[in-house]
Amino acid sequence: MLSGSKIDVTATESQKNYPVPGESETKTWPHRTLEMTWGEFWSAVKANDGKIPAPASDDEIKQRVLDAADELNCEVQFLEDGGIWIGDGEAEHYFNVYGLRENAENAITMLRHEVCYAAEVCGDDLDDWSEAGIRALSEWAKQPKEA
């Protein structure tokens, strides 16, 4: 993509991640093997709330954020001090007030709101989803309080 008189390599690369019209999305996202409507997907996410164990390490936390963002075709960057940046091509969201775990919970909550909204607006539209995305967008099981 051109940005002024220069080529924007990042924008060009991110543009390559979107399916070509007429090309099957399952070729673009082979891990998305579940065909269901937005409404069905949102119901599947909510059905798993509290059933998925909370991530035990920073790497697991990051993977959950990546999987959740991937379902909505968002880019993710992990920043210093546990911050998270999520971009969807139209907006950028920064989560950097807390530590990684809390920022991840807030980022995933924001992505859940996007799914909830889309399920309301276009709930009968079919799309391809992944089991990892359902698990990542589901609320984590509550950890027992330490005494």
C-alpha positions as a Markdown table, in Angstrom:
| # | Residue | x | y | z |
|---|---|---|---|---|
| 1 | Met | 0.0 | 0.0 | 0.0 |
| 2 | Leu | 1.2 | 3.5 | -0.7 |
| 3 | Ser | 1.3 | 6.0 | 2.2 |
| 4 | Gly | 2.1 | 9.3 | 0.6 |
| 5 | Ser | 5.1 | 8.6 | -1.6 |
| 6 | Lys | 6.3 | 5.6 | 0.4 |
| 7 | Ile | 5.2 | 2.0 | 0.5 |
| 8 | Asp | 3.7 | 1.0 | 3.8 |
| 9 | Val | 5.0 | -2.5 | 4.3 |
| 10 | Thr | 3.1 | -3.2 | 7.4 |
| 11 | Ala | -0.2 | -2.2 | 5.8 |
| 12 | Thr | 0.6 | -4.3 | 2.7 |
| 13 | Glu | 1.4 | -7.4 | 4.9 |
| 14 | Ser | -1.7 | -7.0 | 7.0 |
| 15 | Gln | -3.8 | -6.7 | 3.8 |
| 16 | Lys | -2.5 | -10.1 | 2.7 |
| 17 | Asn | -4.1 | -11.7 | 5.8 |
| 18 | Tyr | -7.7 | -11.1 | 4.5 |
| 19 | Pro | -9.4 | -13.5 | 2.1 |
| 20 | Val | -9.5 | -12.8 | -1.6 |
| 21 | Pro | -13.1 | -12.4 | -2.8 |
| 22 | Gly | -14.4 | -15.8 | -4.0 |
| 23 | Glu | -11.6 | -17.6 | -2.1 |
| 24 | Ser | -12.8 | -20.0 | 0.6 |
| 25 | Glu | -12.1 | -18.6 | 4.1 |
| 26 | Thr | -11.2 | -22.0 | 5.3 |
| 27 | Lys | -8.1 | -21.8 | 3.0 |
| 28 | Thr | -7.2 | -18.5 | 4.7 |
| 29 | Trp | -8.0 | -19.7 | 8.2 |
| 30 | Pro | -7.6 | -23.5 | 8.1 |
| 31 | His | -7.9 | -23.7 | 11.9 |
| 32 | Arg | -11.5 | -22.4 | 11.7 |
| 33 | Thr | -13.4 | -25.6 | 11.1 |
| 34 | Leu | -16.7 | -24.8 | 12.9 |
| 35 | Glu | -19.3 | -23.3 | 10.6 |
| 36 | Met | -22.0 | -21.5 | 12.6 |
| 37 | Thr | -23.9 | -18.3 | 12.7 |
| 38 | Trp | -22.7 | -15.3 | 14.8 |
| 39 | Gly | -25.6 | -16.0 | 17.2 |
| 40 | Glu | -24.6 | -19.7 | 17.6 |
| 41 | Phe | -21.0 | -18.7 | 18.1 |
| 42 | Trp | -21.9 | -16.2 | 20.9 |
| 43 | Ser | -24.1 | -18.9 | 22.5 |
| 44 | Ala | -21.1 | -21.3 | 22.4 |
| 45 | Val | -18.8 | -18.8 | 24.0 |
| 46 | Lys | -21.3 | -18.1 | 26.8 |
| 47 | Ala | -21.9 | -21.8 | 27.3 |
| 48 | Asn | -18.2 | -22.2 | 28.2 |
| 49 | Asp | -18.1 | -19.3 | 30.6 |
| 50 | Gly | -16.5 | -20.4 | 33.9 |
| 51 | Lys | -15.7 | -23.8 | 32.5 |
| 52 | Ile | -12.3 | -23.1 | 31.0 |
| 53 | Pro | -9.4 | -23.0 | 33.5 |
| 54 | Ala | -7.7 | -19.7 | 33.9 |
| 55 | Pro | -4.3 | -19.5 | 32.2 |
| 56 | Ala | -1.5 | -20.5 | 34.5 |
| 57 | Ser | 1.4 | -18.6 | 32.9 |
| 58 | Asp | 2.1 | -15.4 | 31.0 |
| 59 | Asp | 2.6 | -17.5 | 27.8 |
| 60 | Glu | -0.9 | -19.0 | 28.3 |
| 61 | Ile | -2.4 | -15.6 | 28.9 |
| 62 | Lys | -0.8 | -14.3 | 25.7 |
| 63 | Gln | -2.1 | -17.2 | 23.7 |
| 64 | Arg | -5.6 | -16.7 | 25.0 |
| 65 | Val | -5.5 | -13.0 | 23.9 |
| 66 | Leu | -4.1 | -14.1 | 20.5 |
| 67 | Asp | -6.8 | -16.7 | 20.0 |
| 68 | Ala | -9.6 | -14.4 | 21.0 |
| 69 | Ala | -8.3 | -11.6 | 18.7 |
| 70 | Asp | -7.8 | -14.0 | 15.8 |
| 71 | Glu | -11.5 | -14.8 | 15.8 |
| 72 | Leu | -12.3 | -11.2 | 15.0 |
| 73 | Asn | -9.3 | -10.7 | 12.6 |
| 74 | Cys | -7.6 | -8.3 | 15.0 |
| 75 | Glu | -3.8 | -7.8 | 15.3 |
| 76 | Val | -2.2 | -8.0 | 18.8 |
| 77 | Gln | 1.0 | -6.6 | 20.2 |
| 78 | Phe | 2.2 | -7.2 | 23.7 |
| 79 | Leu | 3.8 | -4.1 | 25.2 |
| 80 | Glu | 6.2 | -3.5 | 28.0 |
| 81 | Asp | 5.0 | -3.8 | 31.6 |
| 82 | Gly | 2.1 | -6.2 | 30.6 |
| 83 | Gly | 0.4 | -3.8 | 28.2 |
| 84 | Ile | -1.6 | -5.0 | 25.2 |
| 85 | Trp | -2.4 | -3.3 | 21.9 |
| 86 | Ile | -5.3 | -4.6 | 19.7 |
| 87 | Gly | -6.0 | -3.2 | 16.3 |
| 88 | Asp | -8.8 | -4.1 | 14.0 |
| 89 | Gly | -8.0 | -1.9 | 11.0 |
| 90 | Glu | -10.5 | 0.8 | 12.1 |
| 91 | Ala | -9.6 | 1.4 | 15.7 |
| 92 | Glu | -6.7 | 0.8 | 18.1 |
| 93 | His | -7.3 | -0.3 | 21.7 |
| 94 | Tyr | -4.6 | -0.1 | 24.4 |
| 95 | Phe | -4.8 | -2.0 | 27.7 |
| 96 | Asn | -1.9 | -0.9 | 29.9 |
| 97 | Val | -3.2 | 0.3 | 33.3 |
| 98 | Tyr | -2.8 | -3.1 | 35.1 |
| 99 | Gly | -0.5 | -6.1 | 34.8 |
| 100 | Leu | -0.7 | -8.6 | 32.0 |
| 101 | Arg | -3.4 | -10.8 | 33.5 |
| 102 | Glu | -5.8 | -7.9 | 34.2 |
| 103 | Asn | -5.1 | -6.3 | 30.9 |
| 104 | Ala | -5.7 | -9.6 | 29.1 |
| 105 | Glu | -9.1 | -10.0 | 30.9 |
| 106 | Asn | -10.0 | -6.4 | 29.9 |
| 107 | Ala | -8.9 | -7.0 | 26.3 |
| 108 | Ile | -10.9 | -10.2 | 26.0 |
| 109 | Thr | -13.9 | -8.6 | 27.6 |
| 110 | Met | -13.8 | -5.9 | 24.9 |
| 111 | Leu | -13.6 | -8.6 | 22.2 |
| 112 | Arg | -16.5 | -10.4 | 23.8 |
| 113 | His | -18.5 | -7.1 | 23.5 |
| 114 | Glu | -17.7 | -7.0 | 19.8 |
| 115 | Val | -19.0 | -10.6 | 19.4 |
| 116 | Cys | -22.1 | -9.9 | 21.4 |
| 117 | Tyr | -22.9 | -6.8 | 19.3 |
| 118 | Ala | -22.3 | -8.6 | 16.0 |
| 119 | Ala | -24.5 | -11.5 | 17.2 |
| 120 | Glu | -27.3 | -9.0 | 17.8 |
| 121 | Val | -26.8 | -7.2 | 14.5 |
| 122 | Cys | -26.1 | -10.1 | 12.2 |
| 123 | Gly | -26.8 | -13.2 | 14.3 |
| 124 | Asp | -28.0 | -15.3 | 11.4 |
| 125 | Asp | -24.9 | -14.7 | 9.2 |
| 126 | Leu | -22.7 | -17.8 | 8.8 |
| 127 | Asp | -19.0 | -17.7 | 9.4 |
| 128 | Asp | -16.1 | -20.0 | 10.2 |
| 129 | Trp | -14.9 | -20.3 | 13.8 |
| 130 | Ser | -12.3 | -22.2 | 15.8 |
| 131 | Glu | -12.6 | -24.1 | 19.0 |
| 132 | Ala | -9.6 | -22.2 | 20.3 |
| 133 | Gly | -11.5 | -18.9 | 19.7 |
| 134 | Ile | -14.5 | -20.1 | 21.6 |
| 135 | Arg | -12.3 | -21.2 | 24.6 |
| 136 | Ala | -10.3 | -17.9 | 24.5 |
| 137 | Leu | -13.4 | -15.7 | 24.5 |
| 138 | Ser | -15.1 | -17.6 | 27.3 |
| 139 | Glu | -14.8 | -16.2 | 30.8 |
| 140 | Trp | -12.1 | -17.9 | 32.8 |
| 141 | Ala | -13.0 | -20.2 | 35.7 |
| 142 | Lys | -12.7 | -18.3 | 39.0 |
| 143 | Gln | -9.5 | -19.1 | 40.9 |
| 144 | Pro | -9.9 | -19.9 | 44.6 |
| 145 | Lys | -9.0 | -17.1 | 46.9 |
| 146 | Glu | -5.7 | -17.7 | 48.7 |
| 147 | Ala | -5.9 | -17.6 | 52.5 |
